[in-house]
């Protein structure tokens, strides 16, 4: 390693977050003892002793691997490694291997630690980097152990049923049987004063009542299994499987530290979570022959989403999985409609907008769709496409994708148009500054074709971008509209929470966070020469076309990922607790460090909004 010319190093790191946020004095202090090392392809970078510090890749690429060779992460120019070594002495025994010949800056550990202590934002960035890498490590290790849709090391409270069916000990056997039948469950917990007394299963009713011609008017306590086998909420799925096998039971009450029943885990739950996968679900969708059977298959979607979340799949990948499922479901419904109505009288494309087009759907997403026809239809042809649109939209609703509150659906004749009519409609929105036009732009400008010849939609998009390029006033107006909503940070960086209603004192992660990043992504996406659909792809494309700096782009992408991760996890908890798809978050549920990072995330969005204002509103008052 050799000493370096500090000004040259300082010039480089001023473009790299979080170093770019350091003051000149902090930067000078940190770099006073920096050195550079050359790492050949395939060489392992030592991270022990004096080398146990943060390294910054100047040029090249590396892989972070476990001692057994499991891939954890891949990093390149401007990214750091050795964070765990500097902050916690590499407790996971990770290796860094050069993928290609690389030049790497090595920071002095003492000076790095001192900078962490003095600069909170700097410390939060590296703590978050370490946290994300540990998550990737966990995901990598689990993937090597078993199926990615269910890890044996997941706690049972992630997959148990929280909506308990319960009764009192004095209730009659007949009443209990009726209660189980109405709830469509195979077991019921006997609870009094929050204390679990016993459990009754279908097998108990058969063997202890029906087989013995027992009296159904007797209290249920006479047939219940007392002191049933239980598990604490923190127990692992692996323990549940072993216990069920050893005790030959199919229902496990889950208890808290006060021995109160808080959930129930069944053998069917384990089997469903273990076998459920996106590919299996797609295959099942494509085999169904009516809407009713499709609806039954789609009841598995929430369970699948919970599986993907607890196994720590990336938010962007979860969105792609759900979009793929939605696309296949929609296509199957179109095929069933054609089977019922006969061949279409002309070529058509089925369009999706909004979150399905961006591929960032989650639990509770509604449908936004339309039809693009080969030409304006006559009366008979219009009736055909009306029936097709209605069949598909009602089918989607039956399968759990709720109808659009604004009626932006193919069942609405307003959104069944020829290609020329769609082009004219887009042109009118772009040349108009009316609030309705801006609202439509925020929905329809995220567009994707999922059925029919995609070339016609590509031509529509190309025409739309040409119109936008000719109309900077439209982008300026759209920018003003997009920047009205601000991140929920008030004075002294306190969170601005919901002031009333069901979600009082909570954060709306969708509308107060993710929607703001999506709006920025759409603005920059429309200003690019190459059209992208997803928010992350739009931001990356804007960076490639120099509309966004590398620092702002990467920060925005990190913000999108962080907010999506929090929202999905909030939805997972809400779904397991009460069957809702709420994406609201109580900041009190976060640790002090997590709250600080969330505030930093909102600050990043606020700063990006200011950058967008300068970029798109130049020359417009």
C-alpha positions in Angstrom: 0.0 0.0 0.0 1.1 3.5 -0.7 0.4 7.0 0.6 -1.7 9.1 -1.6 -2.3 12.6 -2.8 -5.1 13.6 -0.5 -6.7 16.3 -2.8 -7.2 13.7 -5.5 -8.9 11.3 -3.1 -11.0 14.1 -1.7 -12.1 15.1 -5.2 -13.3 11.5 -5.8 -15.2 10.9 -2.6 -17.1 14.2 -2.8 -19.3 12.4 -5.4 -19.8 9.3 -3.1 -22.4 9.2 -0.3 -22.1 9.5 2.6 -18.6 11.0 2.3 -20.1 13.8 0.2 -22.0 15.0 3.3 -18.9 15.6 5.4 -17.6 19.0 6.0 -14.2 20.0 4.6 -12.7 19.7 8.1 -14.2 16.2 8.7 -13.2 15.1 5.2 -9.6 16.3 5.8 -9.4 14.5 9.1 -10.7 11.2 7.7 -8.4 11.2 4.7 -5.2 12.2 6.5 -4.0 8.6 6.7 -5.8 7.0 3.7 -3.8 4.6 1.6 -4.5 2.7 -1.6 -4.0 -1.0 -2.4 -4.1 -2.9 -5.7 -6.1 -6.2 -5.6 -5.6 -8.8 -8.3 -8.6 -10.7 -9.7 -9.4 -13.7 -7.5 -7.4 -12.3 -4.5 -9.0 -12.2 -1.0 -8.8 -8.8 0.7 -7.6 -9.3 4.3 -9.9 -7.8 6.9 -8.1 -8.8 10.2 -5.9 -6.8 12.5 -4.9 -3.4 11.2 -6.8 -4.2 7.9 -10.1 -4.6 9.8 -11.4 -1.2 8.5 -13.6 0.3 5.8 -12.4 0.1 2.2 -13.7 2.1 -0.7 -13.5 0.8 -4.3 -11.9 3.4 -6.5 -12.1 1.2 -9.6 -13.1 -2.5 -10.0 -15.6 -5.0 -8.6 -15.7 -7.4 -5.6 -17.8 -10.1 -4.1 -18.6 -10.5 -0.4 -18.8 -14.2 0.5 -19.1 -16.4 3.6 -16.3 -18.6 4.6 -18.1 -21.5 2.8 -18.3 -19.5 -0.4 -22.0 -18.4 -0.2 -22.5 -15.1 -2.1 -23.8 -12.3 0.1 -23.3 -9.2 -2.1 -21.6 -7.8 -5.2 -20.1 -4.3 -5.1 -18.2 -2.0 -7.5 -16.9 1.6 -8.0 -17.9 3.9 -5.2 -19.1 1.2 -2.8 -17.6 0.2 0.5 -16.7 -3.1 2.3 -15.2 -3.9 5.6 -18.0 -2.1 7.5 -18.6 -5.0 9.9 -14.9 -5.4 10.4 -14.6 -1.8 11.4 -17.7 -1.6 13.6 -17.9 -5.2 15.0 -14.7 -7.0 14.1 -16.2 -9.0 11.2 -18.4 -11.3 13.5 -19.8 -13.2 10.5 -16.3 -14.1 9.1 -17.0 -12.7 5.6 -14.4 -12.7 2.8 -14.1 -10.1 0.1 -12.9 -11.5 -3.3 -11.9 -9.3 -6.2 -13.9 -10.1 -9.3 -11.5 -8.1 -11.4 -8.3 -6.2 -10.9 -9.3 -3.4 -8.5 -7.9 -0.3 -6.9 -9.2 0.2 -3.3 -8.8 3.0 -0.8 -8.2 1.9 2.8 -9.4 4.2 5.5 -7.6 4.6 8.8 -9.8 2.8 11.4 -9.2 5.2 14.2 -10.1 8.2 12.1 -13.1 6.4 10.6 -14.4 5.6 14.1 -13.9 9.2 15.2 -15.9 10.4 12.2 -18.7 8.0 13.0 -18.9 9.4 16.5 -18.9 13.1 15.4 -21.3 12.9 12.4 -24.6 11.2 13.0 -25.7 11.1 9.4 -22.4 9.4 8.5 -22.9 6.9 11.3 -26.5 6.1 10.3 -25.5 5.5 6.7 -22.8 2.9 7.7 -25.0 1.3 10.3 -27.7 0.9 7.6 -25.2 -0.5 5.2 -24.1 -3.1 7.7 -27.7 -3.9 8.6 -28.6 -4.4 4.9 -25.6 -6.6 4.4 -26.5 -8.8 7.4 -30.0 -9.1 5.9 -28.4 -10.3 2.6 -26.2 -12.7 4.5 -29.2 -14.1 6.3 -31.1 -14.5 3.0 -28.1 -16.1 1.4 -27.7 -18.7 4.2 -31.4 -19.5 4.3 -31.6 -20.0 0.5 -28.9 -22.6 0.8 -30.7 -24.5 3.6 -34.2 -24.9 2.1 -36.9 -23.6 -0.2 -36.9 -19.8 -0.5 -40.6 -19.7 0.2 -40.3 -21.2 3.7 -37.2 -21.3 5.9 -37.2 -23.7 8.9 -35.5 -20.9 10.9 -38.5 -18.6 10.6 -40.3 -18.0 13.9 -43.8 -19.5 14.1 -45.4 -16.2 14.8 -44.7 -15.2 11.1 -47.0 -17.9 9.7 -49.5 -18.7 12.5 -53.2 -17.8 12.4 -53.9 -14.8 14.8 -57.6 -14.7 14.3 -58.5 -17.3 17.0 -61.8 -19.2 17.2 -62.5 -19.7 20.9 -65.2 -20.8 23.3 -65.8 -21.1 27.0 -65.6 -24.4 28.9 -69.3 -24.5 29.7 -70.5 -24.1 26.1 -72.4 -27.2 24.8 -70.7 -29.6 22.4 -73.4 -28.9 19.8 -72.9 -25.1 20.0 -69.1 -25.6 19.6 -69.6 -27.8 16.6 -71.9 -25.2 15.0 -69.3 -22.5 15.8 -66.5 -24.5 14.1 -68.7 -25.2 11.1 -69.6 -21.5 10.6 -66.0 -20.5 10.9 -64.9 -23.3 8.7 -62.1 -24.4 11.0 -61.0 -27.8 12.3 -60.3 -26.8 15.8 -61.4 -24.4 18.6 -59.6 -23.2 21.7 -61.3 -23.3 25.1 -60.4 -20.1 26.9 -61.6 -18.5 30.1 -60.3 -15.3 31.6 -57.6 -15.2 28.9 -56.3 -18.6 30.1 -56.0 -21.5 27.7 -57.9 -24.5 29.2 -57.9 -26.9 26.3 -58.5 -27.5 22.6 -61.2 -29.4 20.7 -60.6 -30.7 17.2 -62.7 -32.4 14.5 -61.0 -35.7 15.6 -62.2 -35.1 19.2 -65.8 -34.6 17.9 -65.6 -37.8 15.9 -63.9 -40.1 18.4 -65.3 -38.7 21.7 -68.8 -37.9 20.7 -70.1 -39.3 17.4 -68.3 -42.7 17.7 -69.6 -43.2 21.3 -73.1 -41.8 20.6 -72.4 -39.1 23.1 -74.7 -36.4 24.4 -74.1 -33.2 22.4 -75.7 -31.1 25.1 -72.9 -31.8 27.5 -70.4 -29.0 28.1 -67.4 -29.0 25.8 -65.0 -29.3 28.8 -66.0 -33.0 29.0 -64.3 -33.8 25.6 -61.6 -31.2 25.2 -57.9 -32.0 25.4 -56.7 -30.4 28.5 -53.2 -28.9 28.8 -52.6 -29.2 25.0 -49.2 -29.1 23.5 -48.2 -25.5 23.0 -45.3 -23.5 21.6 -44.0 -20.0 22.5 -44.3 -17.3 19.8 -40.6 -17.2 19.3 -40.2 -20.9 18.5 -39.0 -21.9 15.1 -40.9 -23.6 12.3 -38.4 -26.4 12.6 -39.4 -26.9 16.3 -43.1 -26.9 15.4 -42.6 -29.6 12.7 -40.6 -31.8 15.1 -43.1 -31.4 17.9 -46.1 -32.2 15.7 -44.4 -35.3 14.5 -43.4 -36.5 17.9 -46.7 -35.8 19.6 -48.8 -36.8 16.6 -50.8 -33.6 16.8 -52.0 -31.3 13.9 -52.9 -28.2 15.9 -50.5 -26.2 18.0 -51.7 -23.2 20.1 -49.0 -20.5 20.2 -48.7 -18.7 23.6 -47.0 -15.5 24.8 -44.9 -15.0 27.9 -48.0 -14.8 30.1 -49.2 -18.2 28.8 -52.0 -16.6 26.9 -53.0 -18.0 23.5 -52.1 -15.5 20.8 -52.2 -17.8 17.7 -52.7 -21.2 16.3 -50.5 -23.2 13.9 -51.8 -26.2 12.0 -50.2 -28.9 9.9 -52.1 -27.4 7.0 -50.4 -24.0 7.6 -47.0 -25.6 7.5 -47.8 -27.6 4.4 -49.3 -24.6 2.6 -46.4 -22.3 3.4 -43.8 -24.9 2.5 -45.3 -25.9 -0.9 -46.6 -22.5 -2.0 -44.4 -20.8 -4.6 -45.0 -18.2 -7.4 -44.4 -20.8 -10.1 -46.9 -23.2 -8.5 -49.5 -20.5 -8.2 -49.1 -19.4 -11.9 -49.5 -23.0 -13.0 -52.6 -23.4 -10.9 -54.0 -20.1 -12.4 -53.5 -21.3 -15.9 -55.2 -24.6 -15.3 -58.5 -23.1 -14.0 -61.6 -23.2 -16.2 -63.9 -20.7 -14.4 -63.9 -17.6 -12.3 -64.9 -19.4 -9.1 -62.0 -21.8 -9.2 -59.6 -18.9 -10.0 -60.9 -17.1 -6.9 -60.2 -20.1 -4.7 -56.6 -20.3 -6.1 -56.1 -16.6 -5.5 -56.9 -16.9 -1.8 -53.3 -18.1 -1.5 -51.9 -14.7 -2.6 -51.7 -13.2 0.9 -49.9 -16.3 2.2 -47.5 -16.2 -0.6 -46.7 -12.5 0.0 -46.2 -13.2 3.7 -43.7 -15.9 2.7 -41.8 -13.7 0.4 -41.6 -10.9 3.0 -40.4 -13.1 5.9 -37.7 -14.7 3.8 -36.5 -11.1 3.1 -36.9 -11.0 -0.6 -36.1 -7.6 -2.1 -39.1 -5.3 -2.4 -38.5 -4.8 -6.1 -38.5 -8.6 -6.6 -41.7 -9.0 -4.6 -43.4 -6.4 -6.8 -42.3 -8.3 -9.9 -43.7 -11.5 -8.5 -47.1 -10.0 -7.7 -47.2 -8.3 -11.1 -46.4 -11.6 -12.9 -49.2 -13.2 -10.9 -51.6 -10.4 -11.8 -50.6 -10.5 -15.4 -51.2 -14.2 -15.6 -54.5 -14.0 -13.8 -55.7 -11.2 -16.2 -54.6 -13.1 -19.3 -56.4 -16.2 -18.0 -59.6 -14.2 -17.5 -59.3 -12.8 -21.0 -59.0 -16.3 -22.4 -62.1 -17.4 -20.4 -64.0 -14.4 -21.7 -63.1 -15.3 -25.3 -64.1 -18.9 -24.7 -67.5 -17.6 -23.5 -68.0 -14.7 -26.0 -66.3 -16.2 -29.1 -63.3 -14.8 -31.0 -62.7 -11.0 -30.8 -64.1 -9.1 -33.9 -60.7 -7.3 -34.2 -57.3 -7.1 -32.7 -57.0 -5.5 -29.3 -54.5 -4.9 -26.5 -55.2 -5.1 -22.8 -53.5 -2.3 -21.0 -52.6 -2.0 -17.3 -51.7 1.2 -15.6 -50.5 2.4 -12.2 -48.8 0.0 -9.8 -49.4 -3.1 -11.9 -47.7 -1.4 -14.8 -44.8 -0.3 -12.6 -44.6 -3.8 -11.1 -44.7 -2.6 -7.5 -48.1 -4.0 -6.4 -48.7 -5.1 -2.8 -51.6 -6.3 -0.7 -54.7 -4.3 -1.3 -53.6 -2.8 -4.7 -56.6 -2.0 -6.9 -57.0 -2.5 -10.7 -56.3 0.1 -13.3 -56.8 -1.1 -16.9 -58.2 -0.4 -20.3 -58.5 -1.7 -23.9 -56.8 -0.4 -27.0 -58.7 -1.5 -30.1 -57.5 -1.9 -33.7 -60.1 0.7 -34.9 -63.3 2.4 -33.6 -65.9 -0.4 -33.1 -69.4 -0.5 -34.6 -72.3 -1.1 -32.2 -72.1 -4.9 -32.2 -68.3 -4.9 -31.8 -68.7 -2.4 -29.0 -71.1 -4.7 -27.2 -68.5 -7.5 -27.5 -65.7 -5.5 -25.9 -68.1 -4.2 -23.2 -68.9 -7.8 -22.2 -65.2 -8.7 -22.3 -64.1 -5.8 -20.2 -66.9 -6.4 -17.6 -66.0 -10.1 -17.4 -62.3 -9.4 -16.8 -62.8 -6.6 -14.3 -65.5 -8.5 -12.3 -63.3 -11.6 -12.4 -60.3 -9.7 -11.0 -62.5 -8.3 -8.2 -63.7 -11.8 -7.4 -60.1 -12.9 -7.2 -59.2 -10.2 -4.7 -58.0 -7.3 -6.8 -60.5 -4.7 -5.9 -62.1 -2.4 -8.4 -60.7 1.0 -9.1 -62.5 3.8 -7.0 -62.1 6.1 -10.0 -63.5 3.6 -12.4 -60.4 3.4 -14.5 -61.1 0.0 -15.8 -61.8 -1.8 -19.1 -65.4 -2.2 -18.0 -65.8 1.6 -18.4 -66.5 2.5 -22.1 -64.4 5.7 -21.5 -61.3 3.5 -21.4 -62.0 1.4 -24.4 -60.5 3.3 -27.4 -58.7 2.8 -30.7 -55.0 3.5 -30.9 -55.6 6.8 -32.6 -58.1 7.8 -29.9 -55.6 6.9 -27.1 -53.0 9.0 -28.8 -55.4 11.9 -29.1 -56.3 11.5 -25.4 -52.7 11.5 -24.3 -52.0 14.5 -26.5 -54.9 16.4 -24.9 -53.6 15.7 -21.4 -50.1 16.8 -22.3 -51.3 20.1 -23.8 -53.8 20.8 -20.9 -52.9 22.0 -17.4 -56.3 21.1 -15.9 -56.1 19.2 -12.6 -58.0 16.2 -14.2 -55.3 16.0 -16.9 -52.5 15.9 -14.3 -54.4 13.3 -12.2 -54.7 11.1 -15.4 -51.0 11.6 -16.2 -50.1 10.2 -12.7 -52.0 7.0 -13.5 -52.0 6.5 -17.3 -48.4 7.5 -17.9 -47.4 4.3 -16.1 -48.5 1.9 -18.9 -47.8 -1.7 -20.0 -49.4 -4.1 -22.4 -50.1 -7.6 -21.0 -52.2 -9.1 -23.8 -52.1 -8.5 -27.6 -49.4 -7.1 -29.9 -47.1 -5.0 -27.7 -45.8 -3.1 -30.8 -48.9 -1.0 -30.9 -48.5 0.1 -27.3 -44.8 0.8 -27.9 -45.8 3.2 -30.7 -48.3 4.8 -28.3 -45.6 5.3 -25.7 -43.2 6.7 -28.3 -45.8 9.2 -29.5 -46.5 10.2 -25.9 -42.8 10.9 -25.2 -42.5 12.9 -28.4 -45.4 15.1 -27.2 -43.8 15.5 -23.8 -40.5 16.5 -25.3 -42.2 19.3 -27.2 -43.9 20.6 -24.2 -41.7 21.7 -21.3 -44.6 23.6 -19.8 -46.4 20.2 -19.2 -43.5 18.8 -17.3 -43.3 22.0 -15.3 -47.0 21.9 -14.5 -46.7 18.2 -13.6 -43.8 19.0 -11.4 -45.7 21.6 -9.5 -48.5 19.1 -9.0 -46.1 16.3 -7.9 -44.3 18.5 -5.4 -47.5 19.7 -3.5 -47.2 16.7 -1.2 -44.2 16.7 1.1 -42.5 14.0 3.2 -44.0 13.8 6.8 -41.3 15.7 8.6 -42.1 18.8 10.6 -40.1 21.3 12.7 -37.1 19.8 14.5 -37.4 16.7 12.2 -40.4 15.3 14.0 -42.7 13.0 12.1 -46.0 14.4 11.0 -48.5 11.7 11.9 -52.1 11.1 11.1 -54.1 13.3 13.5 -57.3 11.4 13.7 -59.2 8.3 12.5 -58.3 4.6 12.5 -54.6 5.3 11.9 -54.1 8.2 14.4 -50.4 8.7 15.3 -49.3 6.6 12.4 -47.4 7.2 9.2 -49.0 6.5 5.8 -46.0 4.9 4.1 -47.7 4.8 0.7 -49.0 8.3 0.2 -46.5 10.1 2.5 -43.5 8.3 1.2 -43.6 5.8 -1.8 -46.0 7.9 -3.9 -43.6 10.8 -3.7 -40.7 8.8 -5.0 -42.9 7.3 -7.7 -44.0 10.8 -8.8 -40.3 11.8 -9.0 -39.5 8.7 -11.0 -42.4 9.4 -13.4 -41.1 13.0 -14.0 -37.6 11.9 -14.8 -38.9 8.9 -16.8 -40.9 11.2 -19.1 -37.8 13.5 -19.5 -35.7 10.6 -20.7 -35.3 9.5 -24.4 -35.8 5.8 -23.4 -39.1 4.9 -21.7 -39.0 2.8 -18.6 -41.9 1.6 -16.5 -40.7 0.9 -13.0 -39.7 3.6 -10.6 -36.2 2.2 -10.0 -35.6 1.8 -13.7 -36.7 5.3 -14.4 -34.3 6.8 -11.8 -31.5 4.7 -13.1 -32.2 5.8 -16.7 -32.3 9.4 -15.6 -28.9 8.9 -14.0 -27.6 7.4 -17.3 -28.9 10.3 -19.3 -27.4 12.8 -16.9 -30.8 14.2 -15.7 -29.9 13.1 -12.2 -26.6 13.0 -10.4 -25.3 9.6 -9.3 -25.6 10.6 -5.6 -29.2 11.8 -5.8 -30.3 8.8 -7.9 -28.7 6.2 -5.6 -30.2 8.0 -2.6 -33.7 8.0 -4.1 -33.4 4.3 -5.0 -32.3 3.5 -1.4 -35.3 5.6 -0.1 -37.7 3.7 -2.4 -36.3 0.3 -1.2 -36.4 1.3 2.5 -40.0 2.6 2.4 -41.2 -0.4 0.4 -39.5 -2.8 2.9 -41.2 -1.0 5.8 -44.6 -0.9 4.0 -44.5 -4.6 3.1 -43.6 -5.6 6.6 -46.3 -3.4 8.0 -48.8 -5.1 5.6 -47.5 -8.5 6.7 -48.2 -7.8 10.3 -51.6 -6.2 9.7 -52.7 -9.2 7.5 -51.6 -11.7 10.1 -53.2 -9.8 13.0 -56.6 -8.7 11.5 -56.7 -9.6 7.8 -56.3 -6.1 6.6 -53.8 -4.8 4.0 -52.8 -1.7 6.0 -49.5 -0.1 5.1 -49.5 2.3 8.1 -46.6 2.4 10.5 -46.4 3.5 14.1 -42.9 5.0 14.5 -42.8 3.8 18.1 -42.5 0.3 16.8 -39.1 1.2 15.4 -35.8 1.3 17.3 -34.1 4.7 17.8 -31.7 4.0 15.0 -34.5 2.9 12.7 -36.4 6.1 13.4 -33.3 8.2 12.7 -32.8 6.3 9.4 -36.4 6.8 8.4 -36.1 10.5 9.0 -33.0 10.5 6.9 -35.0 8.7 4.2 -37.7 11.4 4.2 -35.0 14.1 4.1 -33.5 12.5 1.0 -37.0 12.6 -0.7 -37.3 16.3 0.3 -33.9 17.2 -1.1 -34.7 15.2 -4.3 -37.9 17.3 -4.6 -35.9 20.5 -4.5 -33.5 19.1 -7.2 -36.6 18.3 -9.4 -38.0 21.8 -8.8 -34.7 23.3 -10.0 -34.5 20.9 -13.0 -38.0 21.1 -14.3 -39.2 24.6 -13.2 -36.3 26.6 -14.6 -37.8 29.6 -16.5 -41.3 29.0 -15.0 -42.4 31.1 -12.1 
